[in-house]
Amino acid sequence: MKKTILHKMPLAIAAAATPITSFAAETEVPANVLEMLKDSEVSINTVWMLLAAMLVFFMQPGFALCEAGFSRTKNTANILFKNFVDFTLGSVCFWLVGFGVMWGAGGAGFMGMPEWGNLDFLEAPGGLPIEGFLMFQTVFCATAATIVSGAMAERTKFSMYIVYSLLISLVVYPIEGHWTWGGGWLMNGEEGSFMMNTFGYTLHDFAGSTVVHSCGGWLALIGAMILGPRRGKYGKDGKSRAIPGHSLTLASLGVFILWFGWFGFNPGSQLAAFGEDNRIAISHTFATTNMAACTGGLATLFFSWIRYGKPSLSLTLNGILAGLVGITDGCDMVSIGGAACIGLICGIIMPLSVEFIDHVLHIDDPVGASSVHGVCGFVGTLCTGLFATEGGLFYGFGWGFLGAQLFGALVVGAWAIGCGLVIFKGIDMIHGLRVDARIEEEGLDIYEHGETAYNA
């Protein structure tokens, strides 16, 4: 017998609950007509969910092109290959173990129990097909895993990339996803729960600023730190030296694709399109998502122009992504003006974070993943506590919601950092994370894969 946990799910998923039921309670509708309406509603919602999943899947080539463009020609095939592997491997691992860990029960709010590929333990919200719900959740898991790839590009053993990508999909993402989306303690809004007793609110993360992006960003930061910088990145004087990527054209195309895919990432998290409430919610989320992307890009454009004397395309590309990451948490709760402010904040914080991580911490992140996803995911989660029209500090609701957002972001960040230290340090000690110096100098493509992306 299936067990439903709909009552424990976050607002984004609970929104998929049917409006037909309440309509039927107020209106005398023949049973056969009601059944047809209900079936149409579920079908429309299913198509919307799967369309959104396709858009999020399409972010994989966006990440691949963005990372490849910001890296050197000699490592292009390696980067493209890794973006295929983390989705193929992640899909299998998440179906087999991660889905049960994230959405199951039995772990006292810390984690669900693995179901080993069985989907009968869960009834999807709003009558949606469980296989479709699995696919929607799978593409989010793959996004968390692929964020790490860019920060550790150009010097990581391909075999060890497979190992840590597997662990992220099996353990790291599903457990913190259970805390936040799957019925765990950070989203437990029952009377007497820890979050309600402490803050009066639970953590809100509509589409994953913390659950997906910040988690992946902190893992990326730790991985890049343990891996060490690319050869020639820092001189004997300790100064950072730029190592330009081979194609801003590819990077730009990648960002356009990611921007497009984000319209599945955020509005798709509504999980329902039928009815007035859902179509208004989807439209609002589209608008806030796009506004934050635009102001994030503009903020970085003018900031880099003032700070460095010229507007930087590469930084502006990351500024757009920073705005998208920042709004992903509260895209359903903030106004369009609030979204513009969140984009501006993230668009300025991102280049400052890149500078700090590079010049002060001397951690080499070729694509800025730790700043775009880790830092801006954290900042975006806090901004929801400020700009949310219901619960936000700037709207006179006090400090409780902001406190819950801060606490949740810190907890997930600590989990990701702790797991990153164990995983990457363990791999490095047991087998070694990094390729040999000669392989790094001549390129991973030919040595790791026996082929190159470009052949004259």
C-alpha positions in Angstrom: 0.0 0.0 0.0 1.4 3.4 -0.9 2.2 5.9 1.7 1.6 9.6 1.0 3.7 12.3 2.6 1.9 15.2 0.9 1.1 16.9 4.2 4.9 17.1 4.9 5.8 18.5 1.5 6.8 22.2 1.0 4.4 24.8 -0.4 5.8 24.3 -3.9 4.8 20.7 -4.0 1.6 21.0 -2.0 0.4 23.5 -4.6 -0.2 20.6 -6.9 -3.2 19.5 -4.8 -6.3 19.6 -6.9 -8.6 22.6 -7.1 -11.3 20.4 -8.7 -12.2 18.9 -5.3 -13.1 22.2 -3.7 -15.0 23.2 -6.8 -17.1 20.0 -6.7 -17.9 20.6 -3.0 -19.6 23.9 -3.9 -21.3 22.9 -7.2 -23.5 20.0 -8.2 -21.5 18.2 -10.9 -22.4 14.8 -12.4 -19.9 12.1 -11.3 -18.8 11.4 -14.9 -18.1 15.0 -15.7 -16.2 15.4 -12.4 -14.1 12.4 -13.3 -13.3 13.9 -16.7 -12.4 17.2 -15.2 -10.2 15.6 -12.6 -8.5 13.5 -15.3 -7.9 16.6 -17.5 -6.5 18.4 -14.5 -4.0 15.7 -13.7 -3.0 15.3 -17.4 -2.3 19.0 -17.8 -0.3 19.1 -14.5 1.7 16.0 -15.6 2.5 17.6 -19.0 3.6 20.8 -17.2 5.8 18.9 -14.8 7.5 16.8 -17.5 8.0 19.9 -19.7 9.7 21.6 -16.8 11.8 18.5 -16.3 12.9 18.7 -19.9 13.9 22.4 -19.5 15.9 21.5 -16.4 17.6 18.7 -18.2 18.5 21.1 -21.0 20.5 23.0 -18.4 23.1 20.1 -18.7 24.3 21.2 -22.1 24.2 24.8 -20.7 26.6 23.8 -17.9 28.7 21.8 -20.4 29.2 24.7 -22.8 29.7 27.3 -20.1 32.4 25.2 -18.3 34.0 24.3 -21.6 34.1 27.9 -22.8 35.8 29.0 -19.5 38.4 26.3 -19.8 41.2 25.6 -22.2 41.0 23.8 -25.5 43.1 20.8 -24.4 40.5 19.9 -21.7 37.2 20.4 -23.6 36.4 16.8 -24.3 37.0 16.0 -20.6 34.6 18.6 -19.5 31.9 17.7 -22.0 32.3 14.0 -21.0 31.9 14.8 -17.3 28.6 16.5 -17.9 27.2 13.4 -19.6 28.5 11.1 -16.9 27.1 13.0 -13.9 23.6 12.9 -15.4 23.7 9.2 -16.6 25.4 8.0 -13.4 23.3 10.4 -11.2 20.0 9.2 -12.7 20.8 5.5 -11.9 22.0 6.3 -8.4 19.1 8.6 -7.5 16.5 6.1 -8.8 18.2 3.2 -7.0 19.0 4.9 -3.6 18.7 8.7 -3.5 15.0 9.0 -4.2 14.1 6.8 -1.2 16.6 8.6 1.0 15.2 12.0 0.0 11.5 11.3 0.0 11.1 8.2 2.2 10.4 7.9 5.9 11.9 6.0 8.8 14.9 8.1 9.6 13.5 10.3 12.3 13.7 13.4 10.1 17.3 12.9 9.2 16.9 10.8 6.1 14.5 8.4 4.5 15.3 4.7 4.0 16.7 3.5 0.7 14.0 1.7 -1.4 16.4 0.2 -3.9 14.5 1.3 -7.0 11.0 0.7 -5.6 8.7 3.6 -6.1 5.6 2.2 -4.4 6.5 3.8 -1.0 5.4 7.2 -2.2 2.3 8.7 -3.7 3.2 11.8 -5.8 1.4 15.0 -5.0 -1.9 15.9 -6.8 -2.2 12.5 -8.3 0.8 13.0 -10.5 2.5 9.8 -11.9 5.3 8.7 -9.6 7.6 8.0 -12.5 7.2 11.6 -13.7 7.8 12.9 -10.2 11.0 10.8 -10.1 12.2 12.4 -13.3 11.5 15.9 -12.1 13.5 15.2 -8.9 16.3 13.5 -10.9 17.1 16.5 -13.0 17.5 18.6 -9.9 19.9 16.1 -8.4 22.0 16.1 -11.6 22.2 19.9 -11.4 23.7 19.7 -7.9 26.3 17.2 -9.0 27.4 19.1 -12.1 28.1 22.3 -10.3 31.2 20.7 -8.8 32.6 19.8 -12.1 33.5 23.4 -13.2 35.3 24.4 -10.0 37.6 21.3 -10.3 38.1 21.5 -14.0 41.4 20.9 -15.9 43.2 18.8 -13.2 40.9 16.2 -11.8 41.2 12.4 -12.6 38.2 11.3 -14.5 37.9 8.1 -12.5 37.8 10.1 -9.3 35.2 12.4 -10.7 33.0 9.4 -11.2 33.5 8.4 -7.6 32.6 11.8 -6.0 29.7 12.4 -8.4 28.3 9.0 -7.4 28.6 9.9 -3.7 26.8 13.3 -4.2 23.9 11.6 -5.9 23.7 8.7 -3.4 24.2 10.5 -0.1 25.0 14.2 0.1 22.2 15.7 -1.9 19.4 13.2 -0.9 20.0 13.6 2.8 19.9 17.4 2.9 17.1 17.3 0.3 15.2 15.2 2.8 15.7 17.8 5.5 14.4 20.6 3.3 11.9 19.1 0.8 11.3 15.5 1.7 9.6 15.8 5.1 12.7 16.3 7.3 13.3 18.5 10.3 14.1 21.8 8.6 10.7 21.8 7.0 8.7 20.3 9.8 6.0 22.9 10.5 4.1 20.9 13.1 3.4 22.5 16.5 6.3 21.7 18.9 8.8 21.1 16.1 12.3 22.5 16.5 12.0 25.1 13.7 8.5 26.3 14.9 9.6 26.5 18.5 12.8 28.3 17.6 11.8 30.6 14.8 8.1 30.3 14.3 8.9 29.4 10.6 10.4 26.6 8.6 13.1 27.0 6.0 11.6 28.1 2.7 13.4 27.1 -0.5 11.0 27.1 -3.5 13.3 25.7 -6.2 16.7 25.2 -4.6 19.0 28.2 -3.9 20.1 26.3 -0.9 19.1 22.7 -1.6 20.7 22.5 -5.0 22.9 25.5 -5.7 24.4 26.4 -2.4 25.0 22.7 -1.6 26.8 22.2 -4.9 28.7 25.5 -4.6 30.1 24.6 -1.1 31.1 21.2 -2.3 32.8 22.8 -5.3 34.8 25.2 -3.0 36.1 22.4 -0.8 36.9 20.2 -3.8 38.9 23.0 -5.5 40.7 23.8 -2.2 41.8 20.1 -1.7 42.6 19.6 -5.3 44.9 22.7 -5.4 45.3 25.4 -8.1 46.1 24.7 -11.7 49.8 24.9 -12.6 50.9 28.4 -13.2 47.8 30.0 -11.6 49.8 31.5 -8.7 53.3 32.7 -9.0 56.1 32.7 -6.4 54.9 36.1 -5.3 51.5 34.7 -4.6 49.7 36.8 -7.2 46.9 35.3 -9.2 47.5 35.0 -12.9 44.5 34.8 -15.3 44.2 31.6 -17.3 41.6 32.5 -20.0 39.2 30.0 -21.3 39.3 29.2 -25.0 35.8 30.4 -26.1 33.6 33.1 -24.7 31.3 32.2 -27.5 30.6 28.7 -26.0 30.4 30.2 -22.5 27.8 32.8 -23.7 25.7 30.2 -25.5 25.9 28.1 -22.3 24.6 30.9 -20.2 21.7 31.6 -22.6 20.8 27.9 -22.4 20.9 28.0 -18.6 18.8 31.1 -18.5 16.2 29.3 -20.7 16.3 26.2 -18.6 15.8 28.2 -15.4 12.2 28.8 -16.6 11.7 25.1 -16.0 13.7 25.1 -12.8 11.7 27.8 -11.0 8.2 28.0 -12.5 8.3 24.2 -12.9 8.6 23.8 -9.1 4.9 24.8 -8.9 4.3 21.3 -10.2 0.8 22.3 -11.4 -0.6 24.4 -14.3 -4.3 23.8 -14.0 -6.5 26.5 -12.6 -6.2 30.2 -11.9 -4.0 30.0 -8.8 -1.4 27.9 -10.6 -1.3 30.0 -13.8 -0.9 33.1 -11.7 1.9 31.5 -9.6 3.7 30.3 -12.7 3.5 33.6 -14.4 4.7 35.4 -11.3 7.7 33.1 -10.9 8.6 33.5 -14.6 8.6 37.3 -14.1 10.7 37.3 -10.8 13.2 34.8 -12.3 13.8 36.8 -15.4 14.0 40.1 -13.5 16.7 38.8 -11.1 18.7 37.5 -14.1 18.6 40.8 -15.8 19.5 43.0 -12.8 22.2 40.5 -11.8 23.8 40.8 -15.2 23.5 44.6 -15.2 24.9 44.9 -11.7 28.0 42.9 -12.6 28.4 44.7 -15.9 28.6 48.2 -14.3 30.4 47.0 -11.3 33.2 45.4 -13.4 33.3 48.5 -15.6 33.8 50.8 -12.6 36.2 48.5 -10.8 38.4 47.3 -13.7 37.9 50.1 -16.2 36.2 47.9 -18.8 32.9 45.9 -18.8 33.7 42.2 -18.6 31.7 39.8 -20.6 32.9 36.8 -18.6 32.0 38.3 -15.3 28.6 39.5 -16.6 27.8 36.0 -17.7 28.3 34.9 -14.2 26.4 37.9 -12.9 23.3 36.7 -14.8 23.7 33.2 -13.3 24.2 34.8 -9.8 20.9 36.6 -10.2 19.2 33.4 -11.2 20.7 31.4 -8.3 19.8 34.1 -5.8 16.1 34.3 -6.9 15.6 30.6 -7.0 14.7 30.4 -3.2 12.1 33.1 -3.0 10.8 33.5 -6.6 7.3 32.6 -5.4 7.3 34.9 -2.4 8.9 38.2 -3.5 7.5 40.9 -5.7 9.1 41.8 -9.1 10.8 44.8 -7.4 12.1 42.5 -4.7 13.5 40.2 -7.4 15.2 43.1 -9.0 16.9 44.0 -5.7 18.0 40.3 -5.1 19.5 40.3 -8.6 21.4 43.5 -7.9 22.7 42.3 -4.6 23.9 39.0 -6.0 25.3 40.7 -9.1 27.6 42.8 -6.9 28.5 40.1 -4.3 29.5 37.6 -6.9 32.6 39.4 -8.4 33.6 40.4 -4.9 33.4 36.7 -3.9 35.4 35.7 -6.9 38.1 38.1 -6.0 38.2 37.0 -2.3 38.3 33.3 -3.2 41.0 33.8 -5.8 43.2 36.5 -4.4 42.9 36.0 -0.7 42.1 32.3 -0.2 44.1 31.3 -3.3 41.5 28.7 -4.3 41.4 28.2 -8.0 37.9 27.9 -9.4 38.1 28.2 -13.2 34.4 29.0 -13.7 33.5 30.8 -10.4 31.1 28.0 -9.4 31.7 28.4 -5.7 30.8 32.1 -5.9 27.9 31.9 -8.3 26.2 28.9 -6.7 27.6 28.7 -3.1 27.8 32.3 -2.1 24.9 33.6 -4.1 22.7 30.6 -3.2 23.4 31.5 0.5 22.7 35.2 -0.1 19.5 34.5 -2.0 18.2 32.3 0.8 18.7 35.2 3.2 17.2 37.7 0.8 13.9 35.7 0.9 13.8 36.4 4.6 14.2 40.1 3.8 12.0 40.6 0.7 9.2 38.0 1.1 5.9 39.8 1.0 4.6 37.4 3.6 7.1 36.9 6.5 9.9 39.2 5.2 11.6 41.6 7.6 11.3 44.5 5.2 7.5 44.0 5.2 7.2 44.3 8.9 7.0 40.6 9.9 10.0 40.6 12.3 13.1 38.5 12.5 11.6 35.0 12.7 11.5 34.1 9.0 14.9 35.6 8.4 16.3 33.6 11.3 14.9 30.4 9.9 16.4 31.1 6.4 19.8 31.9 8.0 19.8 28.8 10.1 18.7 26.5 7.3 21.3 27.9 4.9 24.0 27.5 7.5 23.0 23.9 8.3 23.0 22.8 4.7 26.2 24.7 4.1 27.9 23.0 7.1 26.6 19.6 5.8 28.0 20.2 2.3 31.3 21.4 3.6 31.7 18.5 6.0 30.8 16.0 3.4 33.2 17.7 0.9 36.0 17.5 3.4 35.4 13.8 4.0 34.8 12.8 0.4 37.5 14.8 -1.4 40.2 14.4 1.3 39.4 10.7 1.5 39.7 10.2 -2.3 42.9 12.2 -2.3 44.5 10.1 0.4 43.4 6.8 -0.9 43.9 7.2 -4.7 44.7 10.8 -5.5 42.3 13.4 -6.9 44.7 15.1 -9.3 46.3 14.0 -12.6 50.1 14.0 -13.0 51.8 17.2 -13.9 52.6 16.1 -17.5 48.9 15.2 -18.1 47.8 18.6 -16.8 50.4 20.4 -18.9 49.5 18.6 -22.2 45.8 18.3 -21.6 43.4 15.8 -20.1 41.6 15.0 -23.3 44.3 12.9 -25.0 45.7 11.3 -21.8 42.4 10.6 -20.0 40.2 9.8 -23.0 42.5 9.2 -26.0 40.7 11.9 -28.1 40.4 15.6 -28.4 37.5 17.9 -28.9 39.1 19.9 -31.8 41.2 18.3 -34.6 42.7 20.5 -37.2 
